[in-house]
Amino acid sequence: MNSNHLGGIQKIIPKSTWSKRIDLEDSLGVNEVAWYYSDVAQVINILTRNGYIILGGDVYQLLNNSIEVTYDNWYFNAEDNEEGIRLSEEKTKDYIESYYERFGENFIYSIVYKKI
């Protein structure tokens, strides 16, 4: 589901934030990274400010030093324009915010995006 080119976004995300990513390759075998709640809003801001539209994302649970699939996710079908970027950012932040409020801190979020 994720055609992210991580190298591309690594160039735009500050090293201090990039270093906090959670690589899902080892634990889940997927070439994706996820972010703690405390970092994900900044990542979303950087992506959308740089012309990326957020298509959706997946939620994973941190459990006893492992990462578990929750099967919770969100998807947004937006127009490839400035308004679409803005709406995708808003919907993504709303979803993550409400998830965090309901379930707490032991979750991480991967973001599916594309450059427009």
N, CA, C and O atoms as a Tinker XYZ file with bonds, in Angstrom:
   464  protein
     1  N      0.828000   -1.195000    0.000000    73     2
     2  CA     0.000000    0.000000    0.000000    64     1     3
     3  C      0.869000    1.254000    0.000000    63     2     4     5
     4  O      0.406000    2.337000   -0.360000    81     3
     5  N      2.102000    1.108000    0.396000    73     3     6
     6  CA     2.921000    2.287000    0.583000    64     5     7
     7  C      4.029000    2.346000   -0.464000    63     6     8     9
     8  O      4.904000    1.482000   -0.496000    81     7
     9  N      3.991000    3.346000   -1.303000    73     7    10
    10  CA     5.036000    3.490000   -2.307000    64     9    11
    11  C      5.981000    4.624000   -1.930000    63    10    12    13
    12  O      6.539000    5.293000   -2.799000    81    11
    13  N      6.151000    4.831000   -0.651000    73    11    14
    14  CA     7.013000    5.909000   -0.174000    64    13    15
    15  C      8.460000    5.676000   -0.584000    63    14    16    17
    16  O      8.966000    4.555000   -0.543000    81    15
    17  N      9.100000    6.747000   -0.973000    73    15    18
    18  CA    10.543000    6.711000   -1.175000    64    17    19
    19  C     11.139000    7.419000    0.023000    63    18    20    21
    20  O     11.235000    8.646000    0.054000    81    19
    21  N     11.538000    6.629000    1.012000    73    19    22
    22  CA    11.959000    7.208000    2.284000    64    21    23
    23  C     13.140000    8.147000    2.128000    63    22    24    25
    24  O     13.262000    9.122000    2.870000    81    23
    25  N     14.004000    7.863000    1.176000    73    23    26
    26  CA    15.142000    8.742000    0.950000    64    25    27
    27  C     14.709000   10.150000    0.603000    63    26    28    29
    28  O     15.357000   11.120000    0.998000    81    27
    29  N     13.611000   10.269000   -0.138000    73    27    30
    30  CA    13.100000   11.582000   -0.531000    64    29    31
    31  C     12.681000   12.424000    0.655000    63    30    32    33
    32  O     13.007000   13.609000    0.733000    81    31
    33  N     11.955000   11.810000    1.580000    73    31    34
    34  CA    11.501000   12.617000    2.724000    64    33    35
    35  C     12.588000   12.780000    3.771000    63    34    36    37
    36  O     12.542000   13.711000    4.575000    81    35
    37  N     13.560000   11.887000    3.767000    73    35    38
    38  CA    14.663000   12.021000    4.727000    64    37    39
    39  C     15.380000   13.355000    4.523000    63    38    40    41
    40  O     15.921000   13.927000    5.469000    81    39
    41  N     15.380000   13.844000    3.284000    73    39    42
    42  CA    16.055000   15.109000    2.977000    64    41    43
    43  C     15.323000   16.320000    3.561000    63    42    44    45
    44  O     15.946000   17.346000    3.832000    81    43
    45  N     13.997000   16.208000    3.757000    73    43    46
    46  CA    13.237000   17.368000    4.211000    64    45    47
    47  C     12.903000   17.332000    5.699000    63    46    48    49
    48  O     12.540000   18.355000    6.278000    81    47
    49  N     13.024000   16.170000    6.315000    73    47    50
    50  CA    12.722000   16.059000    7.745000    64    49    51
    51  C     14.011000   16.296000    8.536000    63    50    52    53
    52  O     15.030000   15.668000    8.250000    81    51
    53  N     13.981000   17.184000    9.518000    73    51    54
    54  CA    15.195000   17.477000   10.303000    64    53    55
    55  C     15.788000   16.203000   10.910000    63    54    56    57
    56  O     15.061000   15.299000   11.322000    81    55
    57  N     17.108000   16.151000   10.956000    73    55    58
    58  CA    17.793000   14.968000   11.493000    64    57    59
    59  C     17.313000   14.608000   12.893000    63    58    60    61
    60  O     17.189000   13.432000   13.233000    81    59
    61  N     17.045000   15.628000   13.701000    73    59    62
    62  CA    16.610000   15.374000   15.077000    64    61    63
    63  C     15.277000   14.624000   15.108000    63    62    64    65
    64  O     15.048000   13.798000   15.992000    81    63
    65  N     14.407000   14.908000   14.151000    73    63    66
    66  CA    13.122000   14.203000   14.060000    64    65    67
    67  C     13.293000   12.869000   13.356000    63    66    68    69
    68  O     12.754000   11.857000   13.804000    81    67
    69  N     14.037000   12.857000   12.259000    73    67    70
    70  CA    14.245000   11.618000   11.492000    64    69    71
    71  C     14.839000   10.527000   12.382000    63    70    72    73
    72  O     14.530000    9.347000   12.215000    81    71
    73  N     15.681000   10.919000   13.315000    73    71    74
    74  CA    16.325000    9.937000   14.194000    64    73    75
    75  C     15.328000    9.269000   15.140000    63    74    76    77
    76  O     15.644000    8.243000   15.744000    81    75
    77  N     14.123000    9.841000   15.275000    73    75    78
    78  CA    13.114000    9.275000   16.174000    64    77    79
    79  C     12.157000    8.315000   15.466000    63    78    80    81
    80  O     11.258000    7.756000   16.094000    81    79
    81  N     12.352000    8.126000   14.164000    73    79    82
    82  CA    11.461000    7.228000   13.421000    64    81    83
    83  C     11.596000    5.795000   13.938000    63    82    84    85
    84  O     12.625000    5.420000   14.500000    81    83
    85  N     10.553000    5.009000   13.743000    73    83    86
    86  CA    10.595000    3.590000   14.085000    64    85    87
    87  C     10.538000    2.831000   12.769000    63    86    88    89
    88  O      9.546000    2.901000   12.043000    81    87
    89  N     11.590000    2.118000   12.474000    73    87    90
    90  CA    11.682000    1.360000   11.239000    64    89    91
    91  C     10.876000    0.075000   11.392000    63    90    92    93
    92  O     11.095000   -0.685000   12.335000    81    91
    93  N      9.946000   -0.171000   10.471000    73    91    94
    94  CA     9.082000   -1.347000   10.572000    64    93    95
    95  C      9.629000   -2.551000    9.813000    63    94    96    97
    96  O      9.021000   -3.621000    9.811000    81    95
    97  N     10.776000   -2.370000    9.173000    73    95    98
    98  CA    11.368000   -3.447000    8.357000    64    97    99
    99  C     11.691000   -4.684000    9.187000    63    98   100   101
   100  O     11.291000   -5.792000    8.830000    81    99
   101  N     12.406000   -4.503000   10.283000    73    99   102
   102  CA    12.850000   -5.656000   11.079000    64   101   103
   103  C     11.696000   -6.387000   11.748000    63   102   104   105
   104  O     11.649000   -7.618000   11.745000    81   103
   105  N     10.774000   -5.638000   12.316000    73   103   106
   106  CA     9.707000   -6.269000   13.089000    64   105   107
   107  C      8.567000   -6.782000   12.217000    63   106   108   109
   108  O      7.991000   -7.831000   12.507000    81   107
   109  N      8.232000   -6.048000   11.143000    73   107   110
   110  CA     7.062000   -6.403000   10.348000    64   109   111
   111  C      7.375000   -6.725000    8.894000    63   110   112   113
   112  O      6.503000   -7.180000    8.154000    81   111
   113  N      8.614000   -6.492000    8.485000    73   111   114
   114  CA     8.998000   -6.810000    7.116000    64   113   115
   115  C      8.443000   -5.861000    6.068000    63   114   116   117
   116  O      8.365000   -6.210000    4.890000    81   115
   117  N      8.059000   -4.670000    6.486000    73   115   118
   118  CA     7.573000   -3.683000    5.522000    64   117   119
   119  C      8.533000   -2.500000    5.482000    63   118   120   121
   120  O      9.077000   -2.087000    6.506000    81   119
   121  N      8.727000   -1.972000    4.297000    73   119   122
   122  CA     9.656000   -0.859000    4.114000    64   121   123
   123  C      8.943000    0.454000    4.424000    63   122   124   125
   124  O      8.703000    1.279000    3.542000    81   123
   125  N      8.614000    0.622000    5.699000    73   123   126
   126  CA     7.926000    1.821000    6.154000    64   125   127
   127  C      8.536000    2.258000    7.472000    63   126   128   129
   128  O      9.209000    1.492000    8.161000    81   127
   129  N      8.280000    3.506000    7.794000    73   127   130
   130  CA     8.632000    3.998000    9.118000    64   129   131
   131  C      7.361000    4.497000    9.785000    63   130   132   133
   132  O      6.400000    4.880000    9.118000    81   131
   133  N      7.372000    4.488000   11.101000    73   131   134
   134  CA     6.242000    4.994000   11.871000    64   133   135
   135  C      6.787000    6.000000   12.877000    63   134   136   137
   136  O      7.990000    6.090000   13.119000    81   135
   137  N      5.861000    6.744000   13.445000    73   135   138
   138  CA     6.234000    7.851000   14.323000    64   137   139
   139  C      5.411000    7.809000   15.596000    63   138   140   141
   140  O      4.239000    7.433000   15.584000    81   139
   141  N      6.038000    8.199000   16.691000    73   139   142
   142  CA     5.310000    8.377000   17.945000    64   141   143
   143  C      4.354000    9.557000   17.801000    63   142   144   145
   144  O      4.554000   10.435000   16.961000    81   143
   145  N      3.338000    9.564000   18.612000    73   143   146
   146  CA     2.371000   10.662000   18.628000    64   145   147
   147  C      3.079000   12.009000   18.778000    63   146   148   149
   148  O      2.702000   12.990000   18.137000    81   147
   149  N      4.093000   12.051000   19.617000    73   147   150
   150  CA     4.782000   13.314000   19.902000    64   149   151
   151  C      5.528000   13.876000   18.692000    63   150   152   153
   152  O      5.844000   15.066000   18.668000    81   151
   153  N      5.814000   13.046000   17.689000    73   151   154
   154  CA     6.573000   13.496000   16.511000    64   153   155
   155  C      5.738000   13.553000   15.237000    63   154   156   157
   156  O      6.107000   14.239000   14.284000    81   155
   157  N      4.620000   12.839000   15.213000    73   155   158
   158  CA     3.907000   12.656000   13.951000    64   157   159
   159  C      3.333000   13.965000   13.401000    63   158   160   161
   160  O      3.302000   14.148000   12.184000    81   159
   161  N      2.881000   14.874000   14.259000    73   159   162
   162  CA     2.321000   16.142000   13.765000    64   161   163
   163  C      3.380000   16.944000   13.015000    63   162   164   165
   164  O      3.092000   17.550000   11.983000    81   163
   165  N      4.602000   16.945000   13.537000    73   163   166
   166  CA     5.677000   17.676000   12.854000    64   165   167
   167  C      5.961000   17.056000   11.481000    63   166   168   169
   168  O      6.167000   17.772000   10.502000    81   167
   169  N      5.971000   15.731000   11.419000    73   167   170
   170  CA     6.222000   15.043000   10.153000    64   169   171
   171  C      5.118000   15.386000    9.143000    63   170   172   173
   172  O      5.401000   15.662000    7.977000    81   171
   173  N      3.874000   15.368000    9.595000    73   171   174
   174  CA     2.747000   15.721000    8.720000    64   173   175
   175  C      2.905000   17.156000    8.212000    63   174   176   177
   176  O      2.724000   17.418000    7.023000    81   175
   177  N      3.238000   18.073000    9.104000    73   175   178
   178  CA     3.440000   19.482000    8.716000    64   177   179
   179  C      4.514000   19.607000    7.644000    63   178   180   181
   180  O      4.328000   20.308000    6.649000    81   179
   181  N      5.626000   18.932000    7.847000    73   179   182
   182  CA     6.741000   19.023000    6.896000    64   181   183
   183  C      6.329000   18.458000    5.543000    63   182   184   185
   184  O      6.606000   19.059000    4.505000    81   183
   185  N      5.670000   17.310000    5.551000    73   183   186
   186  CA     5.233000   16.702000    4.293000    64   185   187
   187  C      4.298000   17.638000    3.530000    63   186   188   189
   188  O      4.501000   17.899000    2.344000    81   187
   189  N      3.280000   18.137000    4.214000    73   187   190
   190  CA     2.287000   18.953000    3.507000    64   189   191
   191  C      2.864000   20.294000    3.068000    63   190   192   193
   192  O      2.469000   20.819000    2.027000    81   191
   193  N      3.787000   20.855000    3.836000    73   191   194
   194  CA     4.423000   22.121000    3.430000    64   193   195
   195  C      5.324000   21.934000    2.212000    63   194   196   197
   196  O      5.656000   22.897000    1.521000    81   195
   197  N      5.714000   20.696000    1.959000    73   195   198
   198  CA     6.614000   20.412000    0.843000    64   197   199
   199  C      5.890000   19.760000   -0.337000    63   198   200   201
   200  O      6.517000   19.126000   -1.185000    81   199
   201  N      4.568000   19.920000   -0.383000    73   199   202
   202  CA     3.815000   19.460000   -1.543000    64   201   203
   203  C      3.462000   17.988000   -1.558000    63   202   204   205
   204  O      3.198000   17.421000   -2.618000    81   203
   205  N      3.455000   17.364000   -0.393000    73   203   206
   206  CA     3.012000   15.971000   -0.305000    64   205   207
   207  C      1.568000   15.949000    0.177000    63   206   208   209
   208  O      1.179000   16.713000    1.061000    81   207
   209  N      0.781000   15.060000   -0.422000    73   207   210
   210  CA    -0.591000   14.861000    0.028000    64   209   211
   211  C     -0.619000   13.594000    0.882000    63   210   212   213
   212  O      0.025000   12.602000    0.540000    81   211
   213  N     -1.351000   13.621000    1.972000    73   211   214
   214  CA    -1.445000   12.456000    2.859000    64   213   215
   215  C     -2.601000   11.587000    2.364000    63   214   216   217
   216  O     -3.748000   12.032000    2.329000    81   215
   217  N     -2.297000   10.362000    1.986000    73   215   218
   218  CA    -3.322000    9.449000    1.469000    64   217   219
   219  C     -3.982000    8.650000    2.588000    63   218   220   221
   220  O     -5.086000    8.132000    2.426000    81   219
   221  N     -3.298000    8.557000    3.715000    73   219   222
   222  CA    -3.825000    7.784000    4.843000    64   221   223
   223  C     -2.681000    7.308000    5.711000    63   222   224   225
   224  O     -1.602000    7.900000    5.727000    81   223
   225  N     -2.932000    6.234000    6.430000    73   223   226
   226  CA    -1.886000    5.699000    7.282000    64   225   227
   227  C     -2.377000    4.515000    8.086000    63   226   228   229
   228  O     -3.552000    4.149000    8.042000    81   227
   229  N     -1.456000    3.929000    8.817000    73   227   230
   230  CA    -1.727000    2.745000    9.623000    64   229   231
   231  C     -1.286000    2.982000   11.058000    63   230   232   233
   232  O     -0.361000    3.750000   11.326000    81   231
   233  N     -1.963000    2.309000   11.970000    73   231   234
   234  CA    -1.658000    2.402000   13.393000    64   233   235
   235  C     -1.072000    1.072000   13.846000    63   234   236   237
   236  O     -1.585000    0.006000   13.507000    81   235
   237  N      0.001000    1.149000   14.611000    73   235   238
   238  CA     0.644000   -0.033000   15.186000    64   237   239
   239  C      0.720000    0.139000   16.689000    63   238   240   241
   240  O      0.805000    1.257000   17.197000    81   239
   241  N      0.688000   -0.986000   17.398000    73   239   242
   242  CA     0.773000   -0.935000   18.856000    64   241   243
   243  C      2.140000   -1.396000   19.312000    63   242   244   245
   244  O      2.681000   -2.379000   18.807000    81   243
   245  N      2.690000   -0.675000   20.271000    73   243   246
   246  CA     3.937000   -1.078000   20.911000    64   245   247
   247  C      3.567000   -1.951000   22.101000    63   246   248   249
   248  O      2.885000   -1.503000   23.023000    81   247
   249  N      4.021000   -3.197000   22.075000    73   247   250
   250  CA     3.609000   -4.158000   23.079000    64   249   251
   251  C      4.796000   -5.016000   23.476000    63   250   252   253
   252  O      5.329000   -5.758000   22.651000    81   251
   253  N      5.213000   -4.923000   24.724000    73   251   254
   254  CA     6.312000   -5.758000   25.226000    64   253   255
   255  C      7.511000   -5.777000   24.286000    63   254   256   257
   256  O      7.978000   -6.847000   23.894000    81   255
   257  N      8.003000   -4.616000   23.931000    73   255   258
   258  CA     9.167000   -4.489000   23.047000    64   257   259
   259  C      8.955000   -5.045000   21.650000    63   258   260   261
   260  O      9.921000   -5.318000   20.939000    81   259
   261  N      7.704000   -5.216000   21.250000    73   259   262
   262  CA     7.447000   -5.603000   19.866000    64   261   263
   263  C      6.415000   -4.651000   19.274000    63   262   264   265
   264  O      5.764000   -3.886000   19.986000    81   263
   265  N      6.286000   -4.720000   17.969000    73   263   266
   266  CA     5.329000   -3.878000   17.260000    64   265   267
   267  C      4.240000   -4.786000   16.704000    63   266   268   269
   268  O      4.522000   -5.742000   15.981000    81   267
   269  N      3.004000   -4.480000   17.045000    73   267   270
   270  CA     1.870000   -5.306000   16.620000    64   269   271
   271  C      0.986000   -4.518000   15.660000    63   270   272   273
   272  O      0.779000   -3.317000   15.835000    81   271
   273  N      0.470000   -5.203000   14.650000    73   271   274
   274  CA    -0.478000   -4.601000   13.720000    64   273   275
   275  C     -1.824000   -4.454000   14.434000    63   274   276   277
   276  O     -2.306000   -5.411000   15.041000    81   275
   277  N     -2.427000   -3.281000   14.368000    73   275   278
   278  CA    -3.745000   -3.088000   14.994000    64   277   279
   279  C     -4.876000   -3.255000   13.982000    63   278   280   281
   280  O     -6.031000   -3.435000   14.369000    81   279
   281  N     -4.555000   -3.197000   12.699000    73   279   282
   282  CA    -5.537000   -3.183000   11.609000    64   281   283
   283  C     -6.390000   -1.913000   11.617000    63   282   284   285
   284  O     -7.396000   -1.833000   10.912000    81   283
   285  N     -5.988000   -0.929000   12.410000    73   283   286
   286  CA    -6.636000    0.380000   12.371000    64   285   287
   287  C     -5.895000    1.245000   11.361000    63   286   288   289
   288  O     -4.665000    1.258000   11.323000    81   287
   289  N     -6.644000    1.954000   10.555000    73   287   290
   290  CA    -6.011000    2.827000    9.573000    64   289   291
   291  C     -7.013000    3.868000    9.109000    63   290   292   293
   292  O     -8.199000    3.799000    9.429000    81   291
   293  N     -6.526000    4.813000    8.364000    73   291   294
   294  CA    -7.406000    5.806000    7.763000    64   293   295
   295  C     -6.980000    5.991000    6.317000    63   294   296   297
   296  O     -5.835000    5.733000    5.947000    81   295
   297  N     -7.906000    6.434000    5.531000    73   295   298
   298  CA    -7.655000    6.632000    4.109000    64   297   299
   299  C     -8.393000    7.886000    3.677000    63   298   300   301
   300  O     -9.524000    8.130000    4.098000    81   299
   301  N     -7.755000    8.667000    2.847000    73   299   302
   302  CA    -8.388000    9.900000    2.400000    64   301   303
   303  C     -8.199000   10.046000    0.902000    63   302   304   305
   304  O     -7.076000    9.991000    0.401000    81   303
   305  N     -9.283000   10.229000    0.199000    73   303   306
   306  CA    -9.239000   10.397000   -1.250000    64   305   307
   307  C     -9.375000   11.884000   -1.549000    63   306   308   309
   308  O    -10.482000   12.423000   -1.556000    81   307
   309  N     -8.259000   12.539000   -1.793000    73   307   310
   310  CA    -8.263000   13.991000   -1.975000    64   309   311
   311  C     -7.841000   14.354000   -3.390000    63   310   312   313
   312  O     -7.142000   13.600000   -4.067000    81   311
   313  N     -8.280000   15.519000   -3.813000    73   311   314
   314  CA    -7.823000   16.069000   -5.087000    64   313   315
   315  C     -6.330000   16.406000   -4.982000    63   314   316   317
   316  O     -5.846000   16.804000   -3.922000    81   315
   317  N     -5.622000   16.242000   -6.078000    73   315   318
   318  CA    -4.196000   16.565000   -6.100000    64   317   319
   319  C     -3.994000   18.069000   -6.292000    63   318   320   321
   320  O     -3.540000   18.515000   -7.346000    81   319
   321  N     -4.336000   18.836000   -5.269000    73   319   322
   322  CA    -4.136000   20.283000   -5.340000    64   321   323
   323  C     -3.927000   20.821000   -3.916000    63   322   324   325
   324  O     -3.915000   20.059000   -2.949000    81   323
   325  N     -3.766000   22.125000   -3.808000    73   323   326
   326  CA    -3.498000   22.734000   -2.497000    64   325   327
   327  C     -4.609000   22.442000   -1.494000    63   326   328   329
   328  O     -4.342000   22.157000   -0.326000    81   327
   329  N     -5.841000   22.513000   -1.952000    73   327   330
   330  CA    -6.970000   22.237000   -1.066000    64   329   331
   331  C     -6.959000   20.777000   -0.614000    63   330   332   333
   332  O     -7.257000   20.477000    0.542000    81   331
   333  N     -6.618000   19.886000   -1.520000    73   331   334
   334  CA    -6.507000   18.468000   -1.169000    64   333   335
   335  C     -5.437000   18.230000   -0.122000    63   334   336   337
   336  O     -5.630000   17.448000    0.808000    81   335
   337  N     -4.307000   18.908000   -0.277000    73   335   338
   338  CA    -3.227000   18.798000    0.712000    64   337   339
   339  C     -3.725000   19.278000    2.076000    63   338   340   341
   340  O     -3.508000   18.614000    3.089000    81   339
   341  N     -4.387000   20.421000    2.096000    73   339   342
   342  CA    -4.872000   20.983000    3.354000    64   341   343
   343  C     -5.873000   20.045000    4.022000    63   342   344   345
   344  O     -5.787000   19.790000    5.223000    81   343
   345  N     -6.827000   19.528000    3.234000    73   343   346
   346  CA    -7.829000   18.620000    3.784000    64   345   347
   347  C     -7.198000   17.318000    4.273000    63   346   348   349
   348  O     -7.586000   16.785000    5.313000    81   347
   349  N     -6.230000   16.816000    3.525000    73   347   350
   350  CA    -5.589000   15.555000    3.921000    64   349   351
   351  C     -4.821000   15.730000    5.232000    63   350   352   353
   352  O     -4.784000   14.825000    6.067000    81   351
   353  N     -4.217000   16.892000    5.399000    73   351   354
   354  CA    -3.511000   17.190000    6.645000    64   353   355
   355  C     -4.493000   17.264000    7.815000    63   354   356   357
   356  O     -4.248000   16.707000    8.885000    81   355
   357  N     -5.591000   17.950000    7.594000    73   355   358
   358  CA    -6.606000   18.122000    8.641000    64   357   359
   359  C     -7.202000   16.767000    9.053000    63   358   360   361
   360  O     -7.304000   16.465000   10.242000    81   359
   361  N     -7.592000   15.961000    8.066000    73   359   362
   362  CA    -8.200000   14.652000    8.354000    64   361   363
   363  C     -7.214000   13.739000    9.084000    63   362   364   365
   364  O     -7.584000   13.028000   10.018000    81   363
   365  N     -5.970000   13.770000    8.649000    73   363   366
   366  CA    -4.950000   12.915000    9.262000    64   365   367
   367  C     -4.723000   13.308000   10.711000    63   366   368   369
   368  O     -4.690000   12.454000   11.597000    81   367
   369  N     -4.565000   14.604000   10.949000    73   367   370
   370  CA    -4.356000   15.071000   12.324000    64   369   371
   371  C     -5.574000   14.767000   13.196000    63   370   372   373
   372  O     -5.421000   14.373000   14.352000    81   371
   373  N     -6.766000   14.943000   12.661000    73   371   374
   374  CA    -7.990000   14.635000   13.420000    64   373   375
   375  C     -8.032000   13.163000   13.805000    63   374   376   377
   376  O     -8.345000   12.821000   14.946000    81   375
   377  N     -7.712000   12.289000   12.843000    73   375   378
   378  CA    -7.752000   10.846000   13.111000    64   377   379
   379  C     -6.755000   10.483000   14.213000    63   378   380   381
   380  O     -7.101000    9.795000   15.173000    81   379
   381  N     -5.521000   10.951000   14.063000    73   379   382
   382  CA    -4.462000   10.602000   15.028000    64   381   383
   383  C     -4.777000   11.186000   16.399000    63   382   384   385
   384  O     -4.593000   10.519000   17.417000    81   383
   385  N     -5.247000   12.417000   16.430000    73   383   386
   386  CA    -5.591000   13.068000   17.690000    64   385   387
   387  C     -6.668000   12.276000   18.429000    63   386   388   389
   388  O     -6.539000   12.019000   19.626000    81   387
   389  N     -7.721000   11.892000   17.727000    73   387   390
   390  CA    -8.803000   11.172000   18.394000    64   389   391
   391  C     -8.357000    9.764000   18.793000    63   390   392   393
   392  O     -8.793000    9.240000   19.818000    81   391
   393  N     -7.497000    9.157000   17.990000    73   391   394
   394  CA    -6.979000    7.832000   18.342000    64   393   395
   395  C     -6.159000    7.917000   19.633000    63   394   396   397
   396  O     -6.302000    7.101000   20.543000    81   395
   397  N     -5.309000    8.920000   19.676000    73   395   398
   398  CA    -4.475000    9.134000   20.862000    64   397   399
   399  C     -5.336000    9.389000   22.104000    63   398   400   401
   400  O     -5.068000    8.844000   23.175000    81   399
   401  N     -6.363000   10.215000   21.951000    73   399   402
   402  CA    -7.240000   10.513000   23.091000    64   401   403
   403  C     -7.978000    9.277000   23.588000    63   402   404   405
   404  O     -8.215000    9.129000   24.787000    81   403
   405  N     -8.340000    8.392000   22.668000    73   403   406
   406  CA    -9.088000    7.186000   23.054000    64   405   407
   407  C     -8.195000    6.082000   23.612000    63   406   408   409
   408  O     -8.576000    5.394000   24.559000    81   407
   409  N     -7.006000    5.912000   23.027000    73   407   410
   410  CA    -6.211000    4.721000   23.333000    64   409   411
   411  C     -4.861000    4.977000   23.991000    63   410   412   413
   412  O     -4.231000    4.042000   24.486000    81   411
   413  N     -4.409000    6.222000   24.005000    73   411   414
   414  CA    -3.184000    6.520000   24.730000    64   413   415
   415  C     -1.912000    6.433000   23.916000    63   414   416   417
   416  O     -1.927000    6.497000   22.687000    81   415
   417  N     -0.803000    6.283000   24.636000    73   415   418
   418  CA     0.518000    6.503000   24.065000    64   417   419
   419  C      1.188000    5.303000   23.418000    63   418   420   421
   420  O      2.172000    5.476000   22.699000    81   419
   421  N      0.695000    4.102000   23.644000    73   419   422
   422  CA     1.432000    2.932000   23.168000    64   421   423
   423  C      1.177000    2.600000   21.709000    63   422   424   425
   424  O      1.102000    1.430000   21.332000    81   423
   425  N      1.045000    3.631000   20.895000    73   423   426
   426  CA     0.758000    3.429000   19.477000    64   425   427
   427  C      1.665000    4.314000   18.637000    63   426   428   429
   428  O      2.070000    5.399000   19.056000    81   427
   429  N      1.972000    3.825000   17.445000    73   427   430
   430  CA     2.771000    4.589000   16.498000    64   429   431
   431  C      2.005000    4.626000   15.178000    63   430   432   433
   432  O      1.123000    3.803000   14.932000    81   431
   433  N      2.356000    5.591000   14.341000    73   431   434
   434  CA     1.574000    5.883000   13.146000    64   433   435
   435  C      2.481000    5.953000   11.925000    63   434   436   437
   436  O      3.467000    6.690000   11.914000    81   435
   437  N      2.141000    5.181000   10.899000    73   435   438
   438  CA     2.851000    5.329000    9.635000    64   437   439
   439  C      1.980000    6.162000    8.698000    63   438   440   441
   440  O      0.752000    6.080000    8.739000    81   439
   441  N      2.612000    6.946000    7.875000    73   439   442
   442  CA     1.913000    7.878000    6.998000    64   441   443
   443  C      2.115000    7.432000    5.554000    63   442   444   445
   444  O      3.241000    7.175000    5.126000    81   443
   445  N      1.024000    7.342000    4.812000    73   443   446
   446  CA     1.095000    7.058000    3.379000    64   445   447
   447  C      0.900000    8.386000    2.650000    63   446   448   449
   448  O     -0.071000    9.101000    2.902000    81   447
   449  N      1.806000    8.707000    1.764000    73   447   450
   450  CA     1.793000   10.027000    1.128000    64   449   451
   451  C      2.261000    9.924000   -0.293000    63   450   452   453
   452  O      2.825000    8.909000   -0.703000    81   451
   453  N      2.030000   10.971000   -1.046000    73   451   454
   454  CA     2.634000   11.071000   -2.386000    64   453   455
   455  C      2.901000   12.535000   -2.696000    63   454   456   457
   456  O      2.210000   13.436000   -2.221000    81   455
   457  N      3.907000   12.731000   -3.493000    73   455   458
   458  CA     4.269000   14.089000   -3.924000    64   457   459
   459  C      3.325000   14.489000   -5.057000    63   458   460   461
   460  O      3.086000   13.711000   -5.981000    81   459
   461  N      2.799000   15.698000   -4.975000    73   459   462
   462  CA     1.944000   16.148000   -6.091000    64   461   463
   463  C      2.578000   17.336000   -6.798000    63   462   464
   464  O      2.012000   17.856000   -7.760000    81   463
